[in-house]
């Protein structure tokens, strides 16, 4: 497989990241950042180069770069969840006997943000005004996630599910219940707040200049019985690319990750028996 990055483009990427860091946070350890970022890119480059097959590359790359998020109380009996080779999510459980084909209507509940508000880094921030703005952003991100899921199902050319907004007693309706449980702030933002970076728990292939991970948990509920018939969870990260200083936000590219999840929900809903829905490679090494 042809390598996706050249020495010239890698140098360009490293230079851009270092200059951005110095500009944004007054970093005085440029040499350390260069060395760490170079090692990160070398590791990720080797992973992409040496793995054969599209599915193997995607699965291996994500497994290498992104570990599953810790379980929260949103999903009871989370220990039942396992990684399935035919699903793009890191954790999945499906109730025995459940048949997705028995349902053609879907309700998408407002996205839960309780666990986002419990993130350690948010409580360590000293600025009350900044924390207030972050909480507002979290509410907006939850609305965005829900809207994207609804949008993707509505524009699905196969029309697998009809989106409904009100409970229909006795009708075969599934309710998708989602929770945002993690969005890591970018490292420049942490530096600006006087906090340590990189943020703990990130994968080896995440850019040192900008942490870009997010995680969700989800449930499917049969509204006829009120029972949970499936649970699923995933942590993912966005593509590594140049740091756009004009659009820097604490949540970085989280919306792009949510867009990918929304599309995957539709793909899973439409998959045929035995069909495999793969996860796209969670990052590329193309700097431009």
BELCOR-V681389 format. One record per residue. PSI is psi as a letter, one per 30 degrees, with the letter a starting at -180 (* if undefined). D_FIRST is the distance of its C-alpha to the first C-alpha in Angstrom with 1 decimal. Layout:
psi: {PSI PSI}
d_first: {D_FIRST D_FIRST}
This chain:
psi: {k k k f k l e e e e e e e e e e e e e e e e e e g h k g h e e e e e e e e e e e e e e e e e e e e f k k k e e e e e e e e e e e f j l k l k k l f e j k h f f f k l k k f g l f l f k k k k k k f k j f f f k g k k k j l k k k g e f e f g k e f e f f k f j e e e e e e e e e e e e e e e e e e e e e e e e e e e g j f f h e k k k l f k k j k f k i k k k k j l k k f k j k l l e e e e e f g g l l l l k k g l l f g k k f f j k h l l l l k l k k k j f e f g k k f k l l l k k l l l k k a k j j f f g k l e f b h e e e e e e e e e e e e e e e e f k l k f k k j l k l k f l l g j f *}
d_first: {0.0 3.8 6.3 8.8 11.8 13.6 16.7 19.0 17.9 18.0 21.5 22.6 21.7 23.4 26.4 26.8 26.8 29.3 31.5 31.6 32.6 35.3 36.6 36.7 38.0 39.2 36.8 38.1 35.2 32.6 31.4 30.8 28.9 26.6 25.9 25.4 23.1 21.0 20.7 19.8 16.9 15.7 15.9 14.2 11.3 10.8 11.2 8.5 5.9 7.6 8.5 7.7 9.4 10.7 13.9 12.9 10.8 13.9 16.4 15.1 14.7 18.2 19.7 18.7 19.9 22.8 25.6 28.1 31.2 34.5 36.6 39.5 42.7 41.5 40.3 42.9 41.8 38.3 38.0 37.6 34.2 31.1 27.4 26.7 23.4 24.3 25.2 23.3 26.0 26.3 29.9 31.6 35.0 36.6 40.2 41.0 42.3 41.0 39.8 38.2 39.3 42.8 42.4 41.9 43.1 41.5 43.1 41.0 43.1 43.2 40.5 41.9 41.5 43.8 41.1 39.6 43.1 43.1 40.1 41.1 40.0 42.1 45.2 44.6 44.8 48.2 48.6 50.3 49.6 45.9 45.8 47.7 45.2 42.3 44.2 44.7 41.0 40.3 42.7 41.1 37.6 39.0 40.5 37.3 35.3 37.9 38.1 34.4 34.5 37.6 36.0 32.9 35.1 37.5 35.0 33.3 33.7 34.3 37.1 36.5 38.9 41.9 42.2 45.7 47.4 50.5 51.1 52.2 54.2 53.6 50.7 47.3 45.6 42.8 42.7 39.4 40.3 37.8 38.1 36.1 36.2 34.1 32.9 32.2 33.7 31.8 32.3 34.2 36.6 37.2 37.9 40.3 42.1 42.5 40.4 37.9 34.2 31.5 32.7 32.7 30.4 27.3 23.8 21.9 19.4 22.3 23.1 26.2 27.7 27.8 27.7 26.4 27.1 29.4 30.6 32.8 34.7 36.0 38.6 39.6 43.3 45.3 48.2 50.5 50.7 49.3 47.0 43.4 41.3 37.8 36.3 32.8 31.4 28.2 27.2 24.4 23.3 22.5 19.7 20.0 21.3 24.3 27.6 29.9 33.3 35.2 34.2 33.9 35.3 35.6 33.5 30.7 28.2 29.8 30.6 27.0 26.4 29.5 28.4 25.3 27.6 30.0 27.5 26.4 30.0 30.4 27.3 28.7 32.2 30.9 28.8 30.2 31.0 28.0 25.6 22.9 22.6 19.5 19.4 17.0 14.9 17.9 16.6 14.2 13.9 15.0 18.5 20.0}
